[in-house]
Amino acid sequence: MPVLYNFDEIIDRRHTGSFKWHYSDDTIPLWVADMDFKTAQPILAVIEQVAQHGILGYTVPTEPLYQAIIDWHGSRYDLWLDQQNILFSPGVVPSLVLMMKVFTEAGDAVLINDPIYTPFMTKVLDNDRKFVTSALKEAEGKYILDLADIEAKIIEHKVKLYLFCNPHNPGGRVWTTDELEALFLICKKHDVAIVSDEIHQDLTLSGYTFTPFLTLATGYEHKVVSLTSMTKTFNIAGIKGSMIFAKDSALLSKINQQQRLSDEHELNLFAYTAMRSAYEQGDEWLEQVLTYIEANIEVTLQFLEEHLPKIKVMRPEASYLIWLDCSAYAQDDQTLYDKLRAAKVELSAGIKYGNEGRLKMRLNVACPKALLLEGLSRMHKALNSEVLNSNVI
């Protein structure tokens, strides 16, 4: 019998060490990208079984784990991998740093888009690479790549590496095959390595199709890497674990060698166990949670249209994160953030994602509907009171 999951259940996460729910008051967090839902029952069950076994020793990935990863990505995305194409990493962000060490030296230029998930920026700077940005353009309510600007920046700065994000965080774009192919041709023309963060791939929403960059990399496999994880998909971010996919044997050897310098090529017992269970038995939960998330997205869009109509909403094509242009309701980013926090609701401040995030906010709708509606009501109260009285609109 199929399991029917109850995503309306409100689970108290306060006082648990939760990064998202760290408050001492009744603030509603609609910010950091984890969900307020229990994960799939098969994942919870297998973790309990491992704990009950009682011996939590050194663990290596098994043949069934590799096969589960291969089957998931092949059947869903036509990305067919062999066992040797798969390396493990504690997380996608550490893998971004690793890839900079593989493809670049200190002082080399690394290209990213703006806006972008914050660690793309901070890790480039922290690792003494030259930080180059290409702003995404807005057209018809969504972001598009400025291919001319990307190529110009590559030439001007002698870019060695492009850190790409697909699906895009925070804008929610699922880049089309045509867009990816055009980008690929530019990078290949100028011998630029491509590292694609694809952690939100499994959260692609109805009507959109995710294309792994590696499926387009024929003849250029030595310069293309995909990074992904089961942690965002199945709401198990606290169990650190991710994967690095590459198809060129020399590149894989170089990555593996670099990993071993810092001993970051192994995961813990629970990560391996949860990963296998997720890919073998998690599809039922994933289907249900995506249906719930899509309903929450619609609730949010309707609420904002009715109560905060001057917010410009970028409808997501993947994930549970909605990018909001709140420029009609504030004059500076700190004021905007502070007004929402004063109303005891927290969103992610857009300015943290780059200059293009000015006066924008990122809203997480992966929570029970009742919590979402209360958070939206607090947003309405905050932005229709003192902020509106500032004569901004």
C-alpha positions in Angstrom: 0.0 0.0 0.0 1.3 3.5 -0.8 2.2 5.8 2.1 0.2 9.0 2.2 2.4 11.7 3.7 0.9 14.5 5.9 2.7 17.7 4.9 0.2 19.8 6.9 1.7 18.4 10.1 3.5 21.2 12.1 6.6 19.8 13.7 8.2 21.9 16.4 11.9 22.4 15.4 12.7 25.1 18.0 15.4 24.2 20.6 16.8 21.4 18.5 19.8 23.1 17.2 18.0 23.9 13.9 19.8 26.6 11.9 16.5 27.6 10.4 14.5 27.7 13.6 17.1 29.3 15.9 14.8 32.0 17.3 13.9 32.5 21.0 10.5 34.0 19.9 7.7 32.9 17.6 9.3 34.2 14.4 8.3 32.2 11.3 11.4 31.3 9.2 10.7 31.3 5.4 14.4 31.6 4.5 17.1 29.0 4.6 16.6 26.2 2.0 15.4 23.2 4.0 11.9 21.9 4.3 9.7 21.7 7.4 8.5 18.2 6.4 9.4 14.8 7.7 11.5 13.0 5.1 10.4 9.8 3.4 9.6 6.9 5.7 12.0 4.4 4.1 14.9 6.8 4.7 13.9 7.2 8.4 13.4 3.4 8.7 16.8 2.5 7.3 18.6 5.1 9.5 16.8 3.5 12.5 17.9 0.0 11.4 21.6 1.2 11.1 21.4 2.7 14.6 19.8 -0.5 16.1 22.6 -2.6 14.6 24.8 -0.9 17.1 28.1 -0.8 15.3 28.8 2.5 13.5 32.2 1.7 12.0 34.1 2.9 9.0 31.9 2.4 5.9 32.5 2.4 2.1 30.1 2.8 -0.7 28.5 -0.4 -1.9 27.7 -1.8 -5.3 23.9 -1.4 -4.6 24.5 2.3 -3.7 26.3 2.9 -7.0 23.6 1.2 -8.9 20.9 3.2 -7.2 22.6 6.4 -8.2 23.1 5.2 -11.8 19.5 4.1 -12.1 18.1 7.3 -10.7 20.0 9.6 -13.0 19.8 7.4 -16.1 16.1 6.8 -15.9 15.1 10.4 -15.0 17.6 12.5 -16.9 19.2 10.2 -19.5 22.5 10.8 -17.7 24.0 7.3 -17.9 27.0 6.8 -15.6 29.4 4.1 -14.7 30.6 3.5 -11.2 34.0 5.1 -12.0 32.1 8.4 -13.0 30.9 8.9 -9.4 32.9 10.4 -6.6 31.6 11.4 -3.2 32.0 14.7 -1.3 30.7 16.0 2.0 28.7 18.7 0.2 28.3 20.7 -3.0 29.9 23.8 -1.5 33.1 22.0 -0.5 33.0 20.5 -4.1 32.9 24.1 -5.5 36.2 24.8 -3.7 37.6 21.5 -4.8 36.8 22.2 -8.4 38.6 25.6 -8.2 41.7 23.8 -7.0 41.4 21.3 -9.9 40.8 23.7 -12.7 42.5 27.0 -11.6 45.4 28.5 -9.7 45.5 31.4 -7.3 44.8 34.6 -9.3 42.9 32.9 -12.1 39.5 34.3 -13.1 36.3 32.4 -12.2 33.1 33.5 -13.8 29.7 33.3 -12.0 26.3 34.9 -12.7 24.6 37.6 -10.6 22.5 36.9 -8.7 23.8 33.6 -7.4 23.8 31.4 -4.3 26.1 33.2 -1.9 28.9 30.6 -1.5 29.6 30.9 -5.2 30.9 34.4 -4.4 32.4 33.9 -1.0 34.4 30.8 -1.9 35.9 32.3 -5.0 37.2 35.3 -3.0 38.2 33.1 0.0 40.4 31.0 -2.3 42.2 33.9 -3.9 40.7 33.6 -7.3 39.6 36.6 -9.5 35.9 37.2 -9.1 34.1 37.9 -12.4 30.3 38.3 -12.7 27.9 38.3 -15.6 24.5 39.7 -14.6 21.4 37.7 -15.6 18.9 39.7 -17.6 15.1 39.7 -16.8 12.7 39.1 -19.6 9.0 38.1 -19.3 9.3 37.5 -15.6 12.3 35.2 -15.6 16.1 35.3 -15.9 17.9 34.7 -19.1 21.7 34.3 -19.8 23.4 37.3 -21.3 25.5 35.2 -23.7 27.2 38.2 -25.3 28.3 39.5 -21.9 29.4 36.1 -20.8 31.7 35.7 -23.8 33.0 39.2 -23.5 33.9 38.7 -19.8 35.6 35.4 -20.6 37.8 37.1 -23.2 38.5 40.2 -21.1 39.5 38.4 -17.9 40.9 35.2 -19.4 38.4 33.2 -17.4 39.5 29.6 -16.6 36.4 28.3 -14.9 32.6 29.0 -15.0 30.7 28.0 -11.9 27.2 27.5 -13.1 23.9 26.9 -11.3 21.1 24.7 -12.8 18.4 24.9 -11.7 19.3 28.5 -10.7 19.3 29.6 -7.1 17.8 32.1 -6.3 15.8 32.7 -9.5 14.4 29.2 -10.0 15.2 28.9 -13.7 15.6 25.5 -15.3 17.8 26.4 -18.2 16.7 24.9 -21.5 18.8 22.6 -23.6 19.1 25.4 -26.2 20.5 27.8 -23.5 22.9 25.2 -22.2 24.1 24.3 -25.7 24.8 28.0 -26.5 26.7 28.4 -23.2 28.6 25.2 -23.8 29.8 26.3 -27.2 31.1 29.6 -25.8 33.0 27.8 -23.0 34.4 25.2 -25.4 35.5 27.9 -27.8 37.5 29.6 -25.1 38.7 26.5 -23.3 36.7 27.4 -20.1 35.9 24.6 -17.6 32.3 24.3 -16.6 31.2 23.1 -13.1 27.4 22.9 -12.8 25.8 22.9 -9.4 22.7 20.7 -10.0 21.5 20.1 -6.5 17.9 21.3 -7.2 17.6 19.0 -10.2 15.0 16.6 -8.6 12.8 19.6 -7.5 12.1 20.6 -11.1 8.4 21.5 -11.3 5.6 20.5 -13.6 6.0 21.6 -17.2 9.8 21.9 -17.1 12.6 19.6 -18.1 16.0 19.5 -16.4 19.1 18.8 -18.6 22.3 17.7 -16.8 25.3 19.6 -18.3 27.2 16.4 -18.7 24.7 15.1 -21.3 25.9 17.9 -23.6 29.6 17.5 -23.0 30.6 15.1 -25.8 34.1 15.8 -26.8 34.7 18.2 -23.9 34.3 15.8 -20.9 37.8 16.7 -19.6 36.4 20.2 -18.8 32.9 19.5 -17.5 31.8 18.4 -14.0 28.3 18.1 -12.4 27.7 18.4 -8.7 24.5 17.1 -7.0 23.1 15.6 -3.9 20.1 13.8 -2.4 20.0 16.2 0.6 17.9 19.0 -0.9 15.6 16.5 -2.7 14.7 14.5 0.4 15.1 17.2 3.1 18.1 15.5 4.8 20.6 18.4 4.6 21.8 17.6 8.1 23.2 14.3 6.8 26.1 15.7 4.8 26.7 14.0 1.5 26.9 14.8 -2.2 28.3 13.5 -5.5 30.7 14.6 -8.1 30.0 13.4 -11.7 32.7 13.4 -14.4 33.3 11.3 -17.4 36.9 11.8 -18.3 39.3 9.4 -16.6 42.2 11.8 -16.3 39.9 14.5 -14.8 38.5 11.9 -12.4 42.0 11.0 -11.3 42.9 14.6 -10.8 39.7 15.2 -8.7 40.3 12.1 -6.6 43.9 13.1 -6.0 42.9 16.6 -4.9 40.2 15.1 -2.6 42.8 12.9 -0.9 45.0 15.8 0.0 42.3 17.0 2.4 40.8 13.5 3.0 37.4 14.6 1.8 36.5 11.6 -0.4 34.4 9.7 2.1 30.9 10.0 3.6 29.7 8.8 6.9 27.6 5.6 7.4 24.3 7.4 7.6 24.9 9.5 4.5 25.6 6.4 2.4 22.6 4.6 3.9 20.2 7.5 3.4 21.5 8.1 -0.1 20.8 4.5 -1.2 17.4 4.5 0.4 16.4 7.8 -1.1 17.2 6.7 -4.6 15.7 3.3 -4.3 12.6 4.1 -2.3 12.1 7.9 -2.2 10.2 8.5 -5.4 6.8 8.2 -3.8 7.6 10.8 -1.2 9.2 13.1 -3.8 6.1 13.0 -6.0 3.8 13.9 -3.1 6.1 16.7 -1.7 6.4 18.3 -5.2 2.6 18.3 -5.5 2.3 20.0 -2.1 5.1 22.6 -2.9 3.4 23.5 -6.2 0.1 24.1 -4.3 2.0 26.3 -1.8 3.5 28.2 -4.7 0.1 28.9 -6.1 -1.2 30.0 -2.6 1.7 32.4 -2.3 1.2 33.9 -5.8 -2.5 34.4 -5.2 -1.8 36.0 -1.8 0.8 38.4 -3.1 -1.3 39.4 -6.1 -4.2 40.2 -3.7 -2.4 41.8 -0.8 1.0 42.9 -2.0 0.4 43.5 -5.7 3.5 45.7 -6.1 5.9 42.8 -5.4 7.2 41.5 -8.7 7.2 37.7 -8.5 9.6 35.4 -10.4 7.6 32.2 -10.7 10.0 29.3 -10.0 10.5 26.5 -12.5 12.3 24.4 -9.9 12.5 24.2 -6.1 10.5 25.7 -3.3 12.2 29.1 -3.4 10.4 32.2 -4.8 12.4 35.3 -5.8 10.6 38.5 -5.0 11.3 42.0 -6.1 10.2 44.2 -3.2 11.6 47.5 -4.5 8.2 49.2 -4.4 8.1 48.7 -0.7 11.4 49.9 0.6 14.3 52.2 -0.3 17.2 50.1 1.1 17.9 46.5 1.8 18.5 46.7 5.5 15.2 48.5 6.1 13.3 45.9 4.0 14.9 43.1 6.0 14.4 44.8 9.4 10.7 45.5 8.7 10.0 41.8 8.0 12.0 40.7 11.0 10.2 43.2 13.2 7.0 41.5 12.0 8.5 38.1 13.1 8.9 36.7 9.7 12.3 36.0 8.1 13.1 35.8 4.4 16.6 35.6 2.8 17.8 39.1 1.9 18.4 39.3 -1.8 21.4 41.5 -1.6 23.4 38.5 -0.3 23.1 36.9 -3.7 24.9 39.8 -5.5 24.2 43.3 -6.7 21.3 42.1 -8.8 19.6 41.1 -5.6 19.1 44.6 -4.4 15.7 45.1 -2.8 14.8 41.5 -3.5 14.0 38.7 -1.1 14.0 34.9 -1.4 11.0 33.1 0.1 10.9 29.5 1.1 7.4 27.9 0.8 8.4 24.3 1.8 6.4 24.3 5.0 2.9 23.4 6.2 0.3 25.7 4.5 -0.8 27.1 7.9 2.7 28.3 8.7 3.1 29.7 5.2 -0.2 31.7 5.4 0.8 33.1 8.8 4.2 34.1 7.4 2.6 35.8 4.4 0.1 37.6 6.7 3.1 39.0 8.7 4.7 40.1 5.4 1.5 41.9 4.5 1.4 43.6 7.8 5.0 44.7 7.7 5.0 46.0 4.1 1.7 47.8 4.3 2.4 49.7 7.4 5.4 51.8 8.1 7.2 51.0 4.9 4.3 52.1 2.8 4.1 55.3 4.8 7.7 56.3 3.7 6.3 57.7 0.4 8.3 55.1 -1.6 5.1 54.3 -3.6 
